[in-house]
Amino acid sequence: MTRNFKSLTLMAGLAATLIAAPAVAAVSTVNANYKANYMGMSATGRISVSAMGGNKYKSTLSVSNALGFTSQVTVFDEAHGTLRPLSSTDSNKFMGKKSDVKANYDWNGGVARWDGDDLSAEKKGPARMQAGDMDALLLNLAIVRDFAEGRPLTYRMLENGKASILRFTPAGKETVTIGGKTVTATKLVGSGTKSLTVWAAPGYSVPVKIVKAIDMGKLTLTLSSVN
């Protein structure tokens, strides 16, 4: 009886430990609409995440106005709680000039390569990869998810043949109005070679606001609706 009681106590303790252990949230599929400012003019924006099956997902960010559009599409999977880019396409059109860059992330070979007519040989890579590497679009999702789970907000981002280290630091709270509802969001300011600030709020798997430096100015996105 004593041995049985000890076994039951041990099993109960183990179960309690498993329940109390922090779990990585599953990838959330989402369609989010944003009010945007692109190249100094108002624009419409959208971020979506959809399941492709077999632990693969597709994330899309698109912004457009009368001057042009920018679109990023990343196919990714999840490995050991980390979002991993597999391939991406970055398309931009501004005042009639268009550019397209495609990236391939070979996790088995450990290298990433880029292809585009306007890219120099240096920007095409290959670049050596490390566990945890991100691309620019996937970074937006990872920051929100990691902040909610209390994980470190330091990332190695691969872009155009090279890697950049980005660290995000909480910089106070602000209110953001989403479809008439006011939510309190934490401002997360990035440091490194890229200027990026993301606002994260409880209950949202995408940023409620993004401010990002781009080649010809600044891109601002503020969440207006999500489903």
Backbone torsions as a table, in degrees:
resi	resn	phi	psi	omega
1	MET	NA	-42.0	-179.3
2	THR	-63.2	-42.6	-179.4
3	ARG	-64.4	-41.1	179.1
4	ASN	-63.2	-40.3	-179.5
5	PHE	-64.4	-42.5	179.1
6	LYS	-64.0	-38.6	179.9
7	SER	-64.9	-42.6	178.6
8	LEU	-64.5	-39.0	179.0
9	THR	-64.1	-41.7	179.7
10	LEU	-64.5	-43.3	179.5
11	MET	-64.4	-39.1	178.7
12	ALA	-65.0	-40.9	178.6
13	GLY	-64.7	-39.7	178.5
14	LEU	-65.1	-42.2	179.2
15	ALA	-62.3	-42.0	179.1
16	ALA	-63.2	-37.5	178.9
17	THR	-64.7	-42.6	-179.8
18	LEU	-65.0	-39.4	179.2
19	ILE	-66.4	-38.2	-176.0
20	ALA	-78.3	-19.3	-177.3
21	ALA	-65.6	136.4	180.0
22	PRO	-65.3	133.8	180.0
23	ALA	-108.7	144.8	176.1
24	VAL	-79.2	129.5	-177.9
25	ALA	-66.4	146.5	176.2
26	ALA	-68.3	158.5	177.4
27	VAL	-65.8	128.6	-178.4
28	SER	-96.2	125.8	172.6
29	THR	-80.3	143.8	-172.0
30	VAL	-160.0	151.9	169.0
31	ASN	-127.3	114.0	-175.1
32	ALA	-122.7	133.2	178.0
33	ASN	-106.2	142.6	-175.5
34	TYR	-129.6	144.3	163.7
35	LYS	-83.5	134.2	-171.9
36	ALA	-133.2	160.9	169.1
37	ASN	-129.7	119.8	-173.9
38	TYR	-131.9	121.9	-177.3
39	MET	58.6	34.1	177.3
40	GLY	82.7	4.7	179.7
41	MET	-125.6	153.0	178.0
42	SER	-64.0	149.2	-176.1
43	ALA	-152.2	171.8	173.4
44	THR	-111.1	143.9	-178.5
45	GLY	-133.8	160.5	-179.7
46	ARG	-153.0	137.3	171.1
47	ILE	-125.9	129.7	178.8
48	SER	-134.7	151.1	172.8
49	VAL	-132.6	123.3	-178.8
50	SER	-129.3	148.8	179.8
51	ALA	-83.1	137.7	178.7
52	MET	-108.4	-7.4	-176.9
53	GLY	91.9	155.3	178.8
54	GLY	63.7	36.3	179.7
55	ASN	64.6	23.3	175.6
56	LYS	-112.5	145.0	-179.4
57	TYR	-135.5	159.9	175.7
58	LYS	-126.0	127.5	176.9
59	SER	-113.7	136.9	-178.6
60	THR	-130.1	134.5	171.0
61	LEU	-123.8	126.4	178.1
62	SER	-136.2	139.8	177.9
63	VAL	-138.5	134.7	-179.4
64	SER	-148.2	149.6	170.7
65	ASN	-153.0	-167.6	-175.8
66	ALA	-65.0	-24.2	-177.7
67	LEU	-81.5	-30.1	-177.3
68	GLY	167.0	-161.0	179.5
69	PHE	-150.3	159.1	170.3
70	THR	-133.5	138.8	-177.3
71	SER	-142.0	131.8	176.3
72	GLN	-127.5	131.7	178.0
73	VAL	-128.6	125.3	179.5
74	THR	-125.9	127.8	170.3
75	VAL	-95.0	131.1	-175.9
76	PHE	-144.9	166.4	172.1
77	ASP	-130.0	-174.7	179.6
78	GLU	-124.9	126.0	-179.5
79	ALA	-131.5	116.4	179.1
80	HIS	55.6	40.2	177.4
81	GLY	81.8	2.3	-179.1
82	THR	-111.2	137.7	176.4
83	LEU	-80.9	127.5	-176.5
84	ARG	-119.2	123.4	174.8
85	PRO	-69.4	140.0	177.1
86	LEU	-110.5	-41.6	176.1
87	SER	-157.4	159.0	179.0
88	SER	-154.0	156.3	175.1
89	THR	-132.1	128.9	-179.1
90	ASP	-120.2	113.2	-177.7
91	SER	-119.4	137.3	179.1
92	ASN	-139.6	141.6	173.8
93	LYS	-138.7	124.6	-178.1
94	PHE	-143.2	120.6	179.0
95	MET	52.4	43.4	175.8
96	GLY	85.3	-11.6	179.1
97	LYS	-94.8	129.1	-174.8
98	LYS	-121.6	144.1	176.3
99	SER	-139.5	145.8	178.3
100	ASP	-136.1	131.2	177.2
101	VAL	-128.9	128.4	177.2
102	LYS	-112.9	141.6	-180.0
103	ALA	-125.8	146.4	175.4
104	ASN	-128.8	126.7	-178.9
105	TYR	-109.5	104.9	-176.7
106	ASP	-94.8	96.0	-176.1
107	TRP	-73.5	-26.5	176.4
108	ASN	-72.0	-42.3	178.7
109	GLY	-84.2	-17.2	177.0
110	GLY	76.8	25.8	179.1
111	VAL	-136.7	153.2	175.2
112	ALA	-119.8	142.6	179.0
113	ARG	-133.7	149.8	-179.8
114	TRP	-123.8	150.2	179.1
115	ASP	-139.3	131.0	178.9
116	GLY	-174.5	145.6	-176.2
117	ASP	-60.9	-32.3	-176.1
118	ASP	-91.6	2.5	-176.6
119	LEU	-88.4	138.3	172.7
120	SER	-74.9	166.7	179.3
121	ALA	-59.7	-36.6	-179.8
122	GLU	-63.7	-39.6	-177.8
123	LYS	-76.3	-12.7	179.2
124	LYS	-83.6	-12.5	179.5
125	GLY	84.5	-159.0	9.8
126	PRO	-77.9	153.9	174.6
127	ALA	-115.7	135.7	178.4
128	ARG	-68.6	139.5	-177.5
129	MET	-105.4	154.4	175.5
130	GLN	-129.9	156.2	176.4
131	ALA	-57.5	133.5	179.4
132	GLY	94.9	-4.4	-179.5
133	ASP	-59.1	144.0	-178.1
134	MET	-122.1	162.1	162.4
135	ASP	-109.2	173.5	-170.8
136	ALA	-62.0	-40.0	-177.8
137	LEU	-71.8	-44.9	-178.5
138	LEU	-64.4	-27.0	179.5
139	LEU	-57.9	-39.1	-179.6
140	ASN	-59.3	-41.7	179.8
141	LEU	-72.2	-40.1	-176.8
142	ALA	-65.1	-40.0	-179.0
143	ILE	-60.0	-48.1	-178.3
144	VAL	-63.3	-45.5	-178.7
145	ARG	-64.9	-46.6	-177.3
146	ASP	-68.1	-37.1	178.0
147	PHE	-63.8	-42.0	-180.0
148	ALA	-63.9	-29.8	-177.7
149	GLU	-96.8	3.0	178.7
150	GLY	71.4	26.3	-179.6
151	ARG	-90.5	161.1	179.1
152	PRO	-60.3	144.6	-178.5
153	LEU	-109.3	51.1	176.9
154	THR	-118.9	130.0	-172.8
155	TYR	-136.1	151.7	171.4
156	ARG	-110.9	112.0	-176.0
157	MET	-104.8	132.8	178.1
158	LEU	-100.4	131.8	179.8
159	GLU	-158.7	125.9	174.5
160	ASN	49.2	53.3	171.8
161	GLY	84.7	1.3	-179.5
162	LYS	-146.3	167.0	-179.5
163	ALA	-110.6	144.1	175.8
164	SER	-127.7	139.9	176.5
165	ILE	-95.3	126.0	179.6
166	LEU	-122.5	133.3	176.8
167	ARG	-124.2	136.4	-177.9
168	PHE	-115.6	135.0	-175.7
169	THR	-125.4	132.1	175.2
170	PRO	-59.9	135.1	-177.9
171	ALA	-131.5	47.5	176.8
172	GLY	91.9	178.0	-178.3
173	LYS	-115.2	148.0	178.4
174	GLU	-139.0	158.5	176.2
175	THR	-96.4	139.6	177.7
176	VAL	-128.2	132.4	180.0
177	THR	-95.3	122.1	-177.6
178	ILE	-121.6	107.1	179.7
179	GLY	57.3	39.5	-179.7
180	GLY	85.7	-6.0	179.3
181	LYS	-104.1	131.2	179.7
182	THR	-93.3	126.1	178.1
183	VAL	-122.3	152.6	177.3
184	THR	-96.0	123.3	-176.4
185	ALA	-120.5	151.0	175.6
186	THR	-95.4	129.3	178.6
187	LYS	-84.0	124.7	-178.2
188	LEU	-117.5	110.5	-173.5
189	VAL	-98.1	128.8	-179.4
190	GLY	-91.2	147.6	174.1
191	SER	-122.8	149.8	-178.2
192	GLY	137.0	-156.9	-176.1
193	THR	-81.2	-14.3	179.9
194	LYS	-113.6	135.6	178.1
195	SER	-89.6	110.8	-178.5
196	LEU	-147.2	130.5	175.1
197	THR	-128.3	133.1	-176.3
198	VAL	-126.9	138.4	175.4
199	TRP	-107.7	126.4	-179.3
200	ALA	-115.2	138.9	-179.9
201	ALA	-133.1	145.4	179.5
202	PRO	-57.5	137.2	176.8
203	GLY	90.3	-2.3	-179.4
204	TYR	-119.6	127.6	-178.9
205	SER	-88.9	-4.2	176.1
206	VAL	-121.6	160.1	177.0
207	PRO	-61.6	141.6	175.0
208	VAL	-84.4	-14.0	174.7
209	LYS	-158.1	144.3	177.4
210	ILE	-137.3	133.8	170.1
211	VAL	-126.4	121.1	-172.7
212	LYS	-136.5	135.3	174.1
213	ALA	-76.3	134.3	175.7
214	ILE	-124.8	175.0	-172.3
215	ASP	-56.4	-37.6	-175.4
216	MET	-117.1	35.0	177.1
217	GLY	142.8	-129.1	-174.9
218	LYS	-142.9	144.2	175.9
219	LEU	-114.5	126.5	177.9
220	THR	-122.6	131.7	178.5
221	LEU	-127.8	129.4	176.3
222	THR	-126.2	124.2	-175.3
223	LEU	-61.7	133.5	178.3
224	SER	-115.1	-31.6	176.9
225	SER	-159.7	156.5	-178.8
226	VAL	-150.7	143.3	175.4
227	ASN	-150.6	NA	NA
